[in-house]
């Protein structure tokens, strides 16, 4: 083959890639390709050989003539897929269709709509919401002592319970017409995170009635009679709700609940009525020990067909008073935190049909209710707890790193420590950004994929951040007591990891499994067409979908290759992007195209088996999630002052996200197998290796953030603003805060004093005597002696851990600062 022939082939391939990249229609694209083919014949005459022209004409005809295309391509594919594709059951269909979609679909499409993203604005607080935060929430936090709650009371104080009930903390999602506050998801998140920066026990107690539970289910699905009966009492705190879903046999696999309800006739108040006889065993139910009204999920059966022809009606949700005969409630579990949590059991509990949420016509519709309403817990409450850990972790870790000294150096200046503290800084920044974007998405609907991503990644980041904080605090973080600002959050972290769908399940089964179905522009509709009862109409629908899907896939493959070869300059960024953000947005474009192409290849080659290849699907979910996290960082960065601290935190956080996304792709390609397809995809999309901006943060970035977390900055202020920061110097957080602020005031003089003392230049037996000698020698000013001495006393006190009596009851520190 001559060089001219090779050039002609390259021209034809480039033409095809350009047509696919530009998403040109089939008709116009075929015409353009034929013209280029004929022109390329000047380079390679064999292109106009009769056999070549016949093949060209056949290909064009197959693509553009409906009858030919369906006979020779679509119908064989349709029939083959119909034989091998597993049917989608009603429960799986309800899970897939539950909720809504949001910008995550753009990221999965391979070509994000940045104009749409530019119009997404972060939510702000109304005057009423801000006032609630400034007054009721602030007052609640002032009342809380988490150490006392954890280790003495093992419950919230009675006055705190009363305050929560009567000040509307249980009514945040209840409509105003029933006495609720109807606050936005962002306001709910801010309220929960502020409480959590003071007390996880109080935060969880306030969180549960405002997430998956009777309040939300009634507001969304309840009959008017049910709303009138229950919502006012829930809003006023006269009724305490809980919701029983998890049991010994069904945890994350909620669809496997063995609890049953059987429709039958029974007697209530001396009258025979049509109702249900319930038998259930639930566990790990938050607020159950103190609940007055119990939401239940169970499988409903109608063996006598009293409601209709169907015997197995499916998962159903009902609301029953806790004092209903046969209900056993009131015992407690102890989930590593003293919030109310316990089992609920019921044997032969007879209730009327009107306790079904939504009335008898909603029998069997409970699974969809649950999936759609899980968003509040996954998207609001649990990420709020994680964000709280970021707010406090950033502030305390940075302050402690500057206060604590080893080898005559602040521990936060050691590079080994900075490797951990920089992660704390970046994660804290990321969590705040992610909270803003996710709560904004919930104002537009109930995006189930976004909230699953949020639940997993926010709580995993929480775990990483607290672990790093514990490494930096060392023994100061281990020793329990009222002085410890890290141990209780560390102890409680597994709760957030486990509830609302265990993280392992969420990552390996839900994020990509549901994301592919909900976010792919064609996949779910194709499956519906394949399984259609009307096969003729199904074939017609499948034909249009299949070829649109093929064009979509080839377009994304072309986009991924072109961006790999030509760089990001051919892709778009939002119109409001600046010099900092535009390159990152273009990198999102590239990874979006790679994700979409890789996912389509995996789906095409593995089919339904991809769902069982959990390690592979989880990695694709990781890529998808990290792209959304990166978008949240870019959006958040634009809301803060453009200064060095904001740019440094955002740059590190973005590198962290893209590095994780690329790591996931590398692992996917390495383990995909299938005759080397994974390595082929890697070579196509990353011919020059990992992009620079997807490298892990550099040592310079680590040192920069390691220094910044220990100093005042716009980011430090931004993360502190939503939190409760105690000003009490006897409080675990207030003590560190006061000491840090004092250090900022005296640090130059203090360091000058330490330098001179280290050289043996000062005389005296006590700290004060040495300071006075330093002043006499002009090392520090005389008016600084008292302030530096005060700081050193505060510093020493800040480092102390609690000492108890032999029964570990009474705290008795009694540690004097030794003479120097």
C-alpha angles and dihedrals in degrees: 000000000000126000089249091057090050089050090052091052091049090051092051093047091047089050092052092047092049092049091050092042091053092045092234114183119259095250098048092039092053091051093049092047093050091051092049090046091055093045090049088059087080085067097036114023092190087075089076094045108126092247091052092048092048091052091047092049092047092052093048091047093049092052098045107031108080098206094047092045093051094045098049104026117012101042096050090048091045093051094045093050091046090061098048106031113096115236117254109239124218093255093049091046091052091050092049095046096042117111128000138279130243138173091325087080090061091052090051092047095068093236114065117206100235093181088062091047092050089059093054106101124190114251122255131203123262118231089258093051093047091049091052090052093046095046119018096030093043091049091048091052090049088057096052129096107177095190091054091045092049102042109020112027098023085205139054114281114262092246089055091051090051091048092051092049100044100038095057102254090136093050104059094118098034115106117256093240088068095047097269130127100235091207121182121259089252092053091048090051092049091049094049095045093050091051090046091055085063105030131001090195092059092042094054091045091054093038101059100061088050097051131045104351147089095303096058095037092051093046091051104035111007124119117248090253091053092048092050091047100048115015099069091052092047091049093051094045093243087120122049113203134205132172125222113210109125121072139168092273099037125044118141088000092070091163089070096062110146094200111118144202121194120197110231143130121274143157127268121174090348095306128109110237138169110255147128133277108217130201117179146151116201129175141183091034112161115228091009095124091059100028122126095187126038128205112206136193117202142145112265124214132187105192093165091046092233092155100036145304097307119093100185107051098173137227112351133184123217137174119221134170113259091234094059109133111265096027113120112200138144106077121115138227118204107224097181090279130066099238112126111274130150151132129288122201132180133186123190092340107177116204133164120258092248090075088074105107105252092016131269092312088067092059108132093015096097099103093063090046091054096046093049094046096046086081094084093057095039098040104031117018105038096041086049090058089048092048090052089056089052094050095049095033092055094049099042097040092050094045094046091047090058096042099045114077130193126174087008090297132103105258090228089066094063109101092224089057091043090057086064099035092051088056090051090052095047094044092048090052092046095049092053091048093047092048090056095051097043095049088048090055090054091058088062096049140297106303102189096190093050092051092047088053090047094050094051102039098038093052092043090052088049090055092049093047095049092046090053090047091052091050090054096044092048114177089358088067096044103053108086121224143100090290094060114099097181112036099077095050088046091051092049099046095095089062093064091043093054109038128082090027119340112263096241091055093043093053100039100041113015114040098055097020093059093027094060091051097043101035103038109095095221114013102087093042089050091053090049090052092049091052096042116129091220098066094185092057090039090057092049091051093044092051093059093041096045096053092042087051091050091051090047092052095046090046091055093045089052091047092051093049095044093049090048092053101035099032125236096302095099094058129082133246129194114286090241094051116122134206091280099047104033096076090049093050089052089052088054087055091054096048091043090057091046092048093049093047094045092047092050092050091049092049092047095049101035101028114178090354089075088074089060093045090078096168091058097044091046090057092052088050089052091055092048092048095047091053090056091046090051090052090052091052092051092048092047092047089058091056096056128072111281100244139128095272094051093047093046094050094045094046093051093045092049092049088049092054097045091044090055091046092051092046088055092050092048091052091046094052092044093053102033095091112175097140096314097306090136092057090045091055091047091052093049097047101034106028091152096041130247115355114249094243090053092058116110114265112287126242089254090055091048091052092046095052091039088060096041096054088061095052138063112268142151089262093051089052093046092053093045096050096076093042134084105244110186117223092196108113089208092058120094092242097030090056093056092042094052092046093050092050090049090050091054088054097051105021100112092051092041093052092046089052093049092049093052093044091050090056091052093246096131132077130206142085099239134047090250093051092051092048090051090050090050089053092049090054093049094246091123132009118265092237089058096060097085094044094049091047090050091050093050090052090050090047092053092047090049091058096052123104126210122275119200138192119262092275091053090237112105118053113222112168101170098165115149120203105256120238114262 
